[in-house]
Amino acid sequence: MGGSMRIKSRSDLEEVRTIGLSKIQPDRPRIAIGLSTCGIAVGGENLFNRLYTLIKEGGYDIALTKVGCIGYCKEEPIVAVTIPKKPLILLHRVFPENAEEVINAVLKGEVPESLALCRILEWDHITGILQYGEGFDTIPLYNDVPFFLHQTKVILRDAGFINPEDIDEYIAVGGYEAAYTTLTERDPDAVIDEVKQSGLRGRGGAGFPAGLKWEITKKAKGTDKYIVCNADEGDPGAYMNRNEMESDPHMLVEGMLIGAYAMGISEGLIYIRAEYPLAIKRLRHAIDQAREYGLLGDNIFGTSFCFDIQLATGAGAFVCGESTALVASIEGKTGRPHPRPPRLTDSGVWGRPTDLNNVETWCNVPVIIAKGSKWYSGIGNSSNTGTKVFSLVGKVENVGMVEVPLGTSLHRIIFDIGSGGAGGKAVKAVQTGGPSGGCIPVRLFDTGVDFENLNRIGSMMGSGGLVVMDEDTNMVDIARYFINFAASESCGKCVPCREGLKHILLILNKIISGKALAQDLILLASLSDTIQKTSLCGLGQTAVNPVQTTLKYFMNEYEAFISQEKR
Amino acid sequence: MEGEILLLVAIREKIDIPHLCYEESLDPYGACRLCMVEVVTCGKTEMTTACTLRVYNGLEVLTDTPEIIRHRKTLFELYLAEAPKSEIIKTMAERYGVTKTPFLKKIVHDDPLGGKCILCGLCVRVCNEIMGASAIQFINRGPYTVVNTPFFEENPVCMGCGTCAKVCPTEAIVIEDISDERIMKSWSNTKIRRIACTECGRYFGPEPVMKYINTRLDPDLIEKLHTICPACRGKTIARQEILAKRGDIGNHV
């Protein structure tokens, strides 16, 4: 396929699909290394280089490529091996010293069984199903791995299977099919209706109905509107969006393309934090490829619709994930929030109506269009449809990226998928929603994870970080950690957040150093309340959640710091 | 009137809502959080700031519920800790019965704003939005935020107009006029030349401000206004009035 190919018809798309399939399932062995940031961090790149050298020197007929992260971060580096007519085999904890062993086995049409994690006979990419061969019966099946068994991969359907730097492979598994159908056959308003019907709610944390926001933006007065993707994921311990962009960037591009068409908008922006260099690189690459194929730019798919995406990188401020601060940052101003209204849908980037959605929200769009709202709303429960990706981290046995239907219980996520506390320790609590979330004690782990339930018990969905704490974790110290983060990330505009959080931190320090009196706990509670009720933006309003929930559920740990004679 | 800012309505109607960061000529900012009120919709109340709320027909607002007063008290305690030297804050807080703060007071040695700044941003905003000079800005973020000139150096773009000091709600900004110089004590000792009156020889306006005004004046007026101090200008006008009455010359300035 030449560089000048532009996809204008279904047959063009089919042609690319055939090429892509020959890359994913070539007629020779394929070794694919999971090279997202997590894979690279544990030496995946060294493994890649070692394999590359061995294959080149030996002149072997093996395709070597990179894929995204399949989510089982604990078992990285993970290698996916495809031998024609054999099942797809996932190898885990493969290091450069295993490279020769892997090559030798593959050359014999085998895999090193000692490194094998599981085999996959068929993979449902949702937008298409890939069949693999038979064999290797002694290796466990994908569903035999507890970490995978209870997951439902919708957003992460391609992660770990396709090369994120190759648009052909995305198209091979049904990518851009939804965009093609949308642009060539569907009425924009019908697309908005479909998204509304699906019940998709914003995955940035607030859970606002995405279709409704699209409709409001579309109806807003003004021209030259923008759609923006919020990729300023800054919660400590959260990396869902990073993984989504690194493993499957075209999913985001396609989602934005469909959204732009539905709203009739021709300019898209992705606001991404500069701390994600690999995601930025892969997104830029994906956007370039999409332009080359005529999937971005003028006359997309040969229609009259025009749309393009630009990247804006952040400068390292957590508060820039807040919508109004994000817009200020895009405009080159200091990232400080301003009071709403005006909402972004009325006056956003450069004062124009702007639709802002989180990475994961956009990523849901292609499957909703491809499979229909009915199919989508069948996942999860009635008011919380679809799946949610969580980054399961902290003191949990199976660290990684977990995707489950909304409403799945914390127990299932942490004990069934995560296998409980790391090293067999007892799990005490989980922090959801990053620094703005709360600590949920283990006795409430029957709670189904959805927007309302988490709010009800004092926490929040946030973007989806789950930080597990075990018996050794001191909850007052956890509260101090998150308050320290929030205080140093406060923009400093309004007084409750700027001054209040500082004093919360001082009081917590006093408590931990054993100098506090019982009245300090009362002060802590009342100051937290004022910060929550009077702060200007979401950062301040939610920053005290870790304090409030630990006060509520772990008061005994606070009291333990207050000496008997001072009580 | 529909669409009017609630705080302005309250001020006009003499309803007491404390506020520190509001200025009519600037865009609503909503940073001091003192003007929080409760809006009643369908029996439910929601807290919001009066300086950002636009009124509409049938709007129901509660300005001093126990809940609001409790939060205002805590906010005043935070202000007392942040600006322990400000008498204005002390007076405002006293009206809510807050005379001391349980929080650690912020003590900064050689604070150019004398322990009075509450970071309401009015000075920064007028300098930027009204005067167009942008001589001062917020530096750092969060609890480390301060206001000053870039790199804490004398800033040549400062015109010495003093609007910042005029709008400062806690009178934190210090400006000193010494003969031909205006010294912006709070802004890294930025020095601005003052011009002398061609009549009496006294120094009066800061030169950059006079030049700035000239760009917006009728050329005929420039000569008279630019070089003569307000006192002498008054005398000149009076003299011309008298002469005109006597029929010696035509009109006054």
Interface residues (C-beta under 8 A of the other chain):
Chain A: A317 T334 H338 P339 A487 S488 E489 S490 C491 G492 K493 C494 V495 P496 R498 E499 G500 L501 K502 H503 L506 L523 S526 L527 T530 K533 T534 S535 L536
Chain B: P28 Y29 G30 A31 C32 R33 M36 M47 T49 T52 E67 R70 H71 T74 L75 L78 Y79 A81 E82 P102 F103 L104 I118 L119 G121 F138 N140 R141 G142 P143 Y144 T145
